[in-house]
């Protein structure tokens, strides 16, 4: 059986401070009509709420119910970006996975909220989910990608493709695209990074294969990226090596040493002795005034 999977990444104009879910439903209707072969649809980070933590809701909620109904109707997997999830007085940046049966089968809370802006809490677990008959997928969100340990752990857990809803509207999107390729190469994994447009990001979404080759890259405006990925390609690259050369996962498996930063307390590293405290949003605002 082939392990092909049709992917659509929806990069859409996001309005800050407003409910963008109706516009998301319009894009989903377009996908359903124009790309019936697509198996999975991915949106950008905080697409529905417009990067506004004040719009936090508990999960499940009526917006999510509409997305679940669409997935069940169209028989497609759906990752509707992420949501500001409210639970027990705290807010998390949370992505969910909706199955073709319209059920939420996985939920992931962002491990590394972007400190200068986000006021959400950190998650405490990794997320890998199965697409039956196809393969295993990992989830991370935006700034998580800057920490190589995140994608590495997802792949160690069996991920063959990593989905990264993103909401980057700053000038470092160029660096993020490099990180997408670097994570793909070092972990021999597909990385699918879908960014928002307008108030939700500077666009430039990107799909990269397990050898680091760019499959799709968008501009800065509304775009639906479509690609058919082959998860057997991940198996091939990991078995025979990137470009038939570097069998990195086998080398890592057979390595007999230890990495001190993982076996000892992270904060005790010599590097951290020279670093000051993490500057949060309010402190940066005071400096600018």
Secondary structure, 3 states (H helix, E strand, C coil): CCCEEEEEEEECEECCCCCCHHHHHHHHHHHHHHCCCCCEEECCCCCCCCCCHHHCECCCCHHHHHHHHHHHHHCCEEECCEEEEEECCEEEEEEEEECCCCCEEEEEECCCCCCCCCCCECCCCCEEEEECCCEEEEEEEHHHHHCHHHHHHHHHCCCCEEEEEECCCCCCHHHHHHHHHHHHHHHCCEEEEEECEECCCCCCCEEECCCCCEEEECCCCCEEEEEEEECHHHHHHHHHCECCCECHHHHHHHCCCCCHHHHCCHHHCHHHHHCCCCCCHHHHHHHHC
